[in-house]
Amino acid sequence: MMYLAYQTQANLMAPLRRMAEQTLPGLQQAAGSNPFLRGFAAATEMLARAGLSHGRPPYSINHVRIGNREVPVVEEPALVTPFGTLLRFRKDFDASQAHLGEQPRVLVIAPLSGHFATLLRDTVATMLPDHDVYITDWHNARDVPLSAGRFGFEDYVDHLIKFLEAIGPGAHMVAVCQPCVQALVAAAVMAEEKNKAAPRSMTLMAGPIDTRVNPTKVNDLAKENPIEWFKDKLIATVPPGLPGVGRKVYPGFIQLTAFMSMNMDRHVKAHVELFQNLWKGDLDQAAKTKDFYDEYFAVLDLDADFYLETVEWVFQQHRLATGELMHRGKPVNPKAIKKTALLTVEGERDDICAIGQTVAAHDLCTAIKPYMKRHHLQAGVGHYGVFSGKRWHSQVYPIVKNMILAME
């Protein structure tokens, strides 16, 4: 009923929003310097924006600068399953750029936590000049028909293995946030099975390898209630009218509501300022706010099996950290990893994945030689600053790049 009520409200609002969108250009053109009409136009635009999107925003990475040249970038699906696409950002080199040679192939592993993989747009754009970049472009579970089957924690790991096999031997992994656990599991499984596509290096950035270390509010919330509470209170059924009708999901709009409630004053203030900037005609400042919320309000539903297993296995039972995690009936053994280099990165001010939770991977991967392991604590950044923004560009990325280069 919860999802049906949400979708019904969204459907009722849709005609009003469309009318606002259609009216807006004419209002903006007529407003000129008239303060009343400018205010009306600003209010109309706020109404047009008053809703969530359930489709992936564009990556908008059309070119990348390499040296003194602008190189076109083409998005190219390398492998597609019902639940995700292995998306390659292929650089369209011409004959004059042949001297650049083959670049290291990198799989960027995006979180499956309520937003689309476009959240890592800056991560990808920064890496593109030096690497052949692929990303796990996860699909919205509400768009996946029931006939596609389940998608749980183990299926996520299997997807990473399939994606690495599709890229081919010698690739590298860069996992951001929640999938650091699955990335480490995939590396362990591939090492145990002597899979030729096992990654040469894995970079784990701000991920919950062991949430018993310096638990945050997010970790505490996951442990406050038994898993049955999460099943009863947070899982909904995709309503009729959508491709995934009948699928059990953790809706993205619930995740977004939880995120926003943690900083509601900040979000309200941002929208008040957006209205004021639109009214005053400060379009550059307004555009920055709109770009942020276009991404923030694009929500993705998680398959219920994946969400519940992640909460229970990672945040409540700490199965990887305690050596109790199984994959397809076999124990996961991080000690099997010997040939894959390990880099962990944490943010000094991270209030989602605290200091110590990611570096715990080093205690699990004891067979990796010391010269193939490194940890970096980035001063002055929170969670998102680890993989996005100025310090990611200038201080974190060079370390990631060097680790990959060292294993080439």
N, C-alpha and C positions, 0 to 999 in steps of 0.2 A: 504493500500500500504506500510505503514511503516514496518509492521511486515513481509510482504512478501519480501521486499527488504533485511531486516536483515537475514531472513531465507535462502534466495537465496545465499547471500554472505557466510553464514555459511556452506551451502551445497557445495559451490564451493571450500571453503578452506579445507573441511574435507578430501579429498583424499591426499592433500599435508601434512596435519598434520599426517595422518595415515602413510604415507611414512616416515616422520621424526621419528615417534615412532618406526617403524620397523627397520630403519637404525641405530638408536641411540645405541643399545647395542653393535653392532659390532664396531662402531666408538669409543665408550668408551674403549672397550677392546684393540683396536689397538693403541689408542692415547699414552698410557704410559706416558713418560716424554716429548714427542714431543710437544712443545708449540703451533705449528700451528694446529696440529690435536686436541689438547685439546680445543683450541679456536673454531675449526670447530664443535667439539662435543657439546660444550656449546651453540653455535648458533643453532645447530640442536635441542637441547632440548628446547631452548626458542621458536623455531618455533612450536614444538610439543605441547607446552603449550599455544600457542597463540589463545585462544578461550574460550568461556563460556561453562559451563555445565548446563544442565536443569534437571539433576537427583539428587536426594538426596544423599549427601555423607554419608558414614557409620558413625554410632556413635562410633564404635570401643571401646565400653565398654564391654569387655569380662569377666573381673574379677573385684572384689572389695575386698579390705582388711578390714576384720572385726576382731578386736582384733589382734591375731597373725595368722589368717588363711586367705588364698586366697579363695574366694567364687566365683564360676562361675556365670555369668550373662547371661540370655537368653532373647532376645527380643520377646515379645509375644503380638500379636494384641488382644486386649480385645473387641474392637468394631470397625467396619469399615463402613464408609459411602463413597459416591463418592468423597467427599471433604476433608476427613481427617480420620486418624486412631488414636484411643485411644491405645497408645503403652505402654505396661508394661515392665519394666526392672526387670524381675523375677529373684530373687536370688535362685540359686539351692542349698538349704541347704541339708545337710545330717543329719543322726540321731545324730551325735555328736554335732550338732549345734542347736538342738531342744530347748535348754535352752534359746535361744535368744528370743523366743516367737514371737507374732505378732507385727510387727512394724507399726507405724502410716502410713496410706495411704495418699499420696500426689499427687495431679494433678498439674503438672508444665504446665503452659499455655504459649505457645510460640507465639511470634509475627507473624503476617501474613503481612509482609512488604518487600517482595522482596528476602528474603533468607529462607532457610529451617530451621526446628526446631533444626537441629544439631548445630546451632549457640549457643544453650544452653547446649552443651555437658558437659562443665565444671560445670555448675549448677547442672546437673543431677548426674555427677560423685561424686561431693562433698556431695550430699544429700543421695546417695545410702547406705552407711554403716549404717545409722540410720533410714532409711525410706523405705517403699514400694512405689516406684516411678513410676508414669505414666506420659506421656507427650502427648500433642496435636500435633500429627505428621501430619501437613497440607500437602495436595497434591497440585501438580502444576496444576493450572487452565487450562493450555494449554493441559493437558492430560485428562481432564474431558469432556466427550461428552455432547453435547447440551441437549440430552435426560435426563440428570440428573437434569435439571432445573437451577434456579438461586441460587446464594449464596450471600446474603447481610449481613448487620450488624446484623439484627435480627436472621438470620440463624446461624451466629457465636455464638450468645448468646444461641440459642437453642442447638447447639452442646455441649457447656459447660454443660448445664443442663443434656443432655442425657449422657454425659461422666461421670458426677458425679453420676447419677443414676446407671450407669453400674458398677462403683466402689463400690457403696453401701453407706449407711448411715455412718456418722462419718469420712468422708474424709476431707482433707484440700486442699486449693488452694494456689498456689504461681504463681502469674502472673508477667511477665516481659515485661516492656515497653508498647507498644501500646495496648495490650489486657487488661491492668488494668481497662480500662473503661468497656469493655464487662464483665469482671469478677465481677465487682461491680454490674453491671446490673443483671447478672445471680443470684448473691446472693440476691439482692433485690426482684427479681421475685419469687425465691424459698421461700423466707421468707414470702412474701405476700400470696403465695399459700399453705403455711405450708407443703412444700415438705420435706419428711423425709430424703432425700439425701442432704439437705442444708449443706454447709460446716461448720465444727466446727471453722475454722479460715480461713482468707484470708490475704495473704501477697501481697501487691502491691508495686512493685519495679520499680522506675523510669518511671512512667506512666503518660499520659496526662489527668489527671482527670479534671483539669481546666487550659487551656492554656492561659487564660487571665492574669495569674500571671507570672511576669517576662518572657514575650515572648522571644523566641529564634529566630535565623535566620530561622530555620525550620518552626516555627509557623508563622513568618512573610510571608514566601513564600506561605504558604497555604492560606493566606488572601489577597495576592496581586491581585489575579484575581478571578472573579466570577466562580461558579461551571461549568458554560457553557464552560469556557476556558479550564478547565481540561478535559471535555468531548471531546472537539474538538481537543485538542493538544496532549493529553496523552493516550487516549484510542485507542486500535488497535483491529483488528480481527485476530484470530488464522488462519493461512493460511492452504491450503490443505496439506495433508501428515502427519498431526498430529491428535491424537485422539480427540482433542477439536476443530476441524475445525469449524469455524463460531462463536465460543464463543467470546464475547467482553471481553477484559482483559486490565489491566494495566501491560505492559510487565516488567519482572524483569530486562531486559537489560537497560531499560530507568531509572529505579530506581538506578541501579548500576552506570550508567553514571553520574547521578546527584550526587551521593555520591562521586565518584572519582573526579569530577570537583571541589569539595570543597577543596580537598587536592592533586591536580594533581602532584605538585612538589614532594611530599612525595612518591607517587606511582611510578613515573618515577625513582626517586632515588633508591627505593627498587628493581626495576627490573634491573637497571644498576649494583647494588651491587650483585644481584643474578647471573647475567652473569659472573661477576668478580670472585665470589666464586666458580662457576662451573668450570671456567677456571683454577683457582689456585688449585682446588681440595679440597677446604674447604667445604666438603659435609655436615657436621653437621650444619653449619650456613645456607647453602643453603636449607637444609631440613626444617628448621624453617620457612624460607620465603615461600617455596613451600606449606607447610601445611597451612599457613595463607591464601594464595591466592587460594588454592584448595577450601577452604570454601567460600572465598569472591567472587570467580567467579562462584560459583554454584548458579544460580538465579532461582527464582520461580515467575511465573506470578500470579497476583491477579485477581479474578473475578471483572469485572468492577463495578458491583453493590456494592460489598463490599468496594472497594477503594473509589468510589465517595461518598457513604453514610458516610464513616469514615471521609473523608475530610470535607464534609459539616456539618455533625452533631456534630463532636468532635472539629474540628479545626476552623471552621468558625462560627458556631452558638452556640457552647458550650452548647448543649441541656441538658446534664446530670447536669452540674454545675448550670444551670439556672432553673432547675426543669421542663423543657419542653420536655424531652425525653419520647417517648412512646415505648411500646413493645407489638406487636400484638394487637394494639388498646387500650391498657391500660396504664395509666401513670406509669412511673418507680418511685418507692418510696423508696429511701435508708433508710428513717426513719423506715421502716418495719423491718430492720435488727436489731435483739436484741440478738440472741444467737450465732452469729458468731463473733469471735474476729477479730480485725483489727490491722495489722501491716503495716506501710508504711515506705519505705526506699528511700532515695534520695542521690545523689552524689554531693559533694561540687562543682566539676568542670564540671558538666554535661552541655554540650552545645546543647543537643538535647531535654532533658526534664528538665527544670531548677528547681532550688530550689523553693518550694512552690506549684508546680503543682500537685504533688502526695499527699502531706500532706493535700491538700484540701478535700480529702475523709473524713477526720475527721469531717469537718463542715457539711457534708451531712449525715453522719451516727450518728445522734444525740441520737438515742435510745440505742446505745451500751454503756454499763456501763464503766466508766473511767478505772477501773482495767483491762478491756478487750481490751484496746486500747494503742498503743504505736507507736511512730515515732522515726526513727533513721536517722540522717544525717551523712553519711560516709565522713570523711575528706580525702582529697587528691586523690579522684578518679573522673574520668569522667563517661560517660554513661555506658560503658562496664565494668568498674571496680566495679560497683554495684553488678553484678552477675557473674563475671569471674575474675580470677587472685588471687594474694596473699591476698589482703585486703578482697575480698569476702570470701576466705577460713578462714582467721584468725579473722576477725572482724565482717563482716556482717552475715555470716552463723550461728555463735553461737547464735545470737539474733533470727534469723528465727527458728532455732532448739528449742530454749527455748519457743518461742511463741506456736509452735505446741505441745510441750511436756506439757505446762501448760493447754492446752485445751483437753488433753487426759484424 
